[in-house]
């Protein structure tokens, strides 16, 4: 249950609760240095945890309180240590968060206001302080665990401390790699797309509203619904051609039509703050015809033939022919599991199209090209190579060293955090409301001065 509560606490700290559902209770139930803990903070998180796991008992409040106190201890120390979070960092994350929420609501600001009981600017103002505090806590955490490393002998000791009858059982895992080729736009479709955007540009020059035309015509599903607004960003956030044009614009200046790998763009610079810019754009993407798709599939099939018949190594095929903008390109074609950060996947974690493709393959086989669709709607062709496959087995150092090392490192980080918290409690003013006097989890907090 403790792990579940910690998970809920993290979710609460990263998400945005519904303002209409929040019941504000103005009662301070904890003081950590100069940071206050409100009863409403505890009750909001308890209510969310209860919805997700109805069998939770009242003791869950004690675990939540323990986590909130620890967060406030780090926040208090971050302020004492003068850790800095810049306005640009806060604004950038606020923009991303609001943009993501609006995307879920298909850009409907009325729905947003009904859900949160406030306008977008009002919600931004409400979230700003909480987000700044969250970033300060993250910086403090990074400092505390910065020196946490594990040696091979520590990994071995960690593994040997696990009772043999408690060793985890790992499911079958695979490593897969890919060669990816996207269809190219033919010249006729590119010309049509550019001319369409040139016409839109002229409409804006003649007095049409940029935002309205973006909503009507832009092929960017994320920003189009927001009138083309991309929010605040720093250098390195956009592809080269787009970024070069954006940083060369003056405030409120309209760009010429530019081309990137995504299509044709029309930009307008709204604001600039130092190295950060706030731009909006209209994207027109040339259509991919069936002939363009077949050409890409045929090209990948030819590459596959060369690899299978040993004319070229797989790694060379990736480097020479695979799309350079996909994450696997810089990893020799190997896919990295976002859950673990390594190249091993439980078969159930694979995309369905990859799962069914490798189901009957032998190690080192290379599949025939098949089409896939990204979340953005972009379509491409990939050929999958099965690099390795393990059978279900109990954990062992020989087969699962990377996983055991990650677990050992996580254990050490937790130890660093626990030791730091226990030490800082002794040096920090702590006050708890008597209603938590029966919580065993909070005994350590009573040692504060």
N, C-alpha and C positions, 0 to 999 in steps of 0.2 A: 504493500500500500504506500510505503514511503516513496518508492520510486515513482508511483503513479502521481502522487501529490507534487513531487518535484517537477514532473513533466507538466502538470497543469500550471504550476507556478511559472514555468518558462513560457508556456503558451500565453498566459495572461500578460507577461511582461513584454511579449512581442506583438500581441494583437491589440485590436481596438474594441473595447466593449461597447455595447449598445447603450447610449446615454439615456434612452427612455427606460431601460430596465434597471439602471443603476439607482439604488436607494442610498442616498447620502445620509450618513449617521455621523454627526459632528461630535465624536468622542475620541480623545486621544487614549490609546491603549498601550502605547509604547514610546519610549524616547531613547534614541541612540545618538549620543553626542548632541548635535543640533538638528538631527533628523527626527521627524514625528511619524508615528504609525497610527493611522486611523482605523477604527473598528470597521468602517465601510470597506477599507482595503482587504481586510481579512474575510469579511462576509461575502464580498463580491467573488473572491477566488473560491471560497467554500461552495457557494451556490453553483458556480461553473463546474467544479469538481463533482458535485452531487448530481448534476444533470448527466455527466458523462459516466459516472459510476454510482448509481443510486444506493448501493449497499454501504457506502462510506458512513462511518459513525462520527460522533462529535469529536473524537480524538484527532480527526483529520485537521481540525482547527489548530491544534497544537503544532502539527507538522508545518502547516502553512505559516503560522506565526514565526516559527523557527527560521523558515526560509526568508520571510520578509525582514526579520531582524538582521539576518546575515547580509542581505542586499543593502540595507540601510547602513550597516557597519562599513561596508565597502564604499558606499557613497559618501559617508562622513569622512572617511580617510582620504578619498580622492580629493575632496575639497581642501582638507588639511595639507595634502601634498601638492596642491595647486595644479592638478592635472587639468589640461585644457581640451575642450571640445569646441571647434570653431563654428561660427554661425553657418558657414558654407556647408559643413558636414551635416548639421542639423537640417538645414533647408533642403539639401539634396535627398536625405532619407525621408523627410516629410513629403516631398514631391513624389518620390517613388511609391510611398505607402498610399497616399491619396489617389494617385494614378491607378494603382493596382485595384483599389476598392471600386473606383468608378468603372474600371474595365469589367469587373464582375457584374456591375449593374448596367452594362452596355451604355455607359456614359450618361445615364439618366440622373441628373442632379436633383430632380424632384424626388426620386426614390431615395437618393442619398439623404436628403433633408428629412424625409419622413422617417427613415430608419434611425438616424442619429439625433433627430430633434434639433438640428442646428444646420446653418449653411456651411458650405465648404470652408470659407475663411474662418468661421467661428470654430469649426472642428480642428482646423490647423492650429489655431491659437491654443486650444485645449490640449492638444497632443504635444506641443512644442516642449514644454517643461518636462513632461514624462519621458520624451524621447531623448532630451539632453541628459537627463539623469541615467537613462539606460546606457547611453554611450559612455558616460563617466564610469559606471559600474563595470562595463566591459573592459575599459582601459585598466582599471584597478585589478581586475581578474587576470588580465594578461601579464601585468607586472608580478603578481603573486606567483604564478605558475611558470614564469619565463625560464627558470632554471631547471624545470622538471624534465629529466631525461632518464633513460634506462639503459643499462649495459646488458650484453648478452648473458652474463652471469645472473643479473637481477631478473631477467626474463625467465631463466631456468628456475631460479628460486621461487618466483611467483607461481610458475606452473606446478612445481613439486609440492607447493603448499595446498593445492586443490586436492581434496580427497578423491581417490580413484573412482569411488562410486558416484562422485558428483561431477565428473568430467562432462562437459557439454557434448552433445551429439550433433555433428555437422551434416547437413544435407548435401546431396550431390552438387558440385560447383563446376563451373566452366569458365574458361577464358576465351574471348572471341575478339577478332579484329575485323576491320572493314576497309574496303575501297569504295569511295563515294564519288559519283559523278552527277552533277546537276545539268539538266538541259540548258542550252544557251538560247537566248532570244535571237530570232532571225532578224535581218536588217529591216524587213518590211514592217514588222511589229514594233521594232524600236523607233522607227520613223513616226509611226502613228502615235505612239505614246508621247514622244517628244513634242510633236505638233499639238497634241491635246493639252499638254502642260503649258506650252507657249501661249495658247489661247486663254488658259486660266490666268496666266500672269498678266495678260493684257486686260482682262476683265477687272483685275485688282487695280491696275494702274488707272482704269477708267472709273473707279469708285466702288467696285464690288467689295464686300467684306471678306477678308482672308479666311476668317473662322468659318463662315457659312459655306464657302467653297470647299474648304477642307472637309467639313462634315459631309458634303455632298459627293465629292469626287476622290478624296484621298484613299489610296489602297493600303495605308498603314492602319491596321485594325485597332491598334492601341491608341495612337494619338488622334486619329481621324475623328473619333467621337468627341474628342476634347477640342475641336477646332484646330487640330494640328499641334497643340501645345505639347512640348517634350519636357517641360519642367527645367529645373536647374541641373547643370552638368559641368564637370571640369574636364581639362584636357585628357585625352585618352578614352573618352566615353563613346566617341563616334568613329566610324570608318574614316580613313584618311582624307578622301576628297570632300566629304561632308564637313568634317571638322575644319579643314583649311578654309573653306568658304565661310563657315559660320564665324570664325575668329577674325575674318577680314571685313566683316560687315560693321557698319555703324548702327547705333541704336535706331530702330524703326526702319532700317533700310531693307529693301526687297532685293533678293539675289537674282542673278541670272539662273536659267535652268542648268543644273549640273547632273552628271551621271555618276552613279555608284553601282556596286554589285547588285543592289536591290531594285534599281530602276532609275527614274528621273525625279529630281527633287527641286522644289521651290522653297526657299528659306526666308524667314524674316527674324531679325534679331530684336527681341523685346527688351532685354535688360542685360547689363554686364556688371559684375561685382568682382573686381580683381581678376582672378584666373577662372572665374565661373561665369557661364553664360546661360541665358534663358532664351531658347529659340522655339519657333514653331515651323512646321513644314507641311507641304503637300507632296505626297508620293504618288506617282503614276508608274505602275509596273507594266512593262510590255507583256502581252499574252504569250504563253507557251503553247505552241500548236502541237497536235499529235505527231507531226513529222519531226519537230524538235525533240520530243520525248523519245521517239524511236531511234533517233540519231544518238542520243546519250546512252540508251540501253545497248545499242549495237556496239558503241565504242567500248563500253565496260565489258561486254562479252568478249571482245577481241583481247582486251587486257587479261581477262581471266584465262583465255586460251594460252597466252604466252606464259602465265604463271604455272598453269597445270602441266605444260609440256617442258618446263624447266628452261624456257628461253630467258626468263628474267626472274630474280628472286622476288618474293612477296614484298619485302621492305622497299625494294627499288620501285615496284609498281605503285606502292603508296606514295612514295616521294615524288615520283614522276607524273602520276596520273590522278591521284585522289585530290579532292577539293581542299585547298589550303586553309579554308576558314572554319573547318570543323575541328572540334577538340582532339579527335583521335589522330589527326594528321601529324601533330608534333610528338605523338607517342608511338610512332611506328605502325599506326593503324589500330592499336589496341584500345578497346573501350574501357573506360574507368568507371567503376561502380560509384555513383554519387553518394550512396549510403555509407560506404566504407573507405572510399578514397583509394582502394587498390583495384586490381584488374579482375578479381574473382566475383562471379555472380552466382547466387543460387538460381537455378533455372526458373523458378517462379518469379524472380525479380526482373527477368528479361522482358523486353517488349514482345508482345505476342508474335509479331511477324518474324522476329529473330528466333524466338523459342521454337516455333514450328519448323523453321528452316533448318536448324541444327539438330532437330530431334533424331533424325536417322543418319546424320553425318558421322564420319570417323575423324579422329584427330588429324589435323593438317589438310582436311578436305576444304575446298573453296566452292561456295555455292554459286548457282547461276544468278545473274542479276535479277533483283526484284525491286519494285517501286515502293517507296515509303513517303509518308507525308509528315512534315514537321508541325509543331503546334501553331506556327505562324501561317500554315497552309502551303508553304513551299514544298514542292515535290522533287524528289531525286531518285537515283538508282544506287543501290549498294550491293556488293558481293561480300558475303560473310565467310571468314575462315575460322574454323574451330581450332583453337590453339592448344587447349588441354581440357580434360574432363576428369573429375575425381568421383569416387564412389562414396556413398554415405558412410561415415565413420566417426568414431570417438576422437575427440581432440588429441593431437599429439604434437610434440615440438617439431618433429621431422616434417609433417605435412602442413601444419598450421602456424608456423613461427610468426608470420606477420600479424595474424589475428591475436595471438597470445601476447606479442609485444605491444600491440595497441591497447589491450586490456590492462597489461602491467603499467603502461604509461598513464592510462586513465586513473588507475588506482593510486599512482604516485601523485598525480595532480590533485586528486581528492584529499590525499594526506596533507599535501602542502596547504590546501585551502583550510582544512580542519585545524591544523596547527596555527595557521595565521589567525583564524577567527578566535581561537582560544586565547592566543596571546593578546590580541587587540581588545578583547572584552575586558581584560584586566586593566587596560589603560584608558578605557572609555567610560563615560557616564552612561549608565543603563538604568532605565526605569520601566517596570512592567505593571500593568493593571492587575489588581488582586484576582480578577476573574480567571487568570491563567495560572494561579498558584498550584493547581493540581496537575500541571503538565510536566511529566518527567523530561520531555524533550527540551524544556526551557530551563532546566536546573543550572546549566552552565552560564546562562545569562545573568544569574543572580550574583556572579562573582565580580561584576563590574562595579566600579566605585560610585 
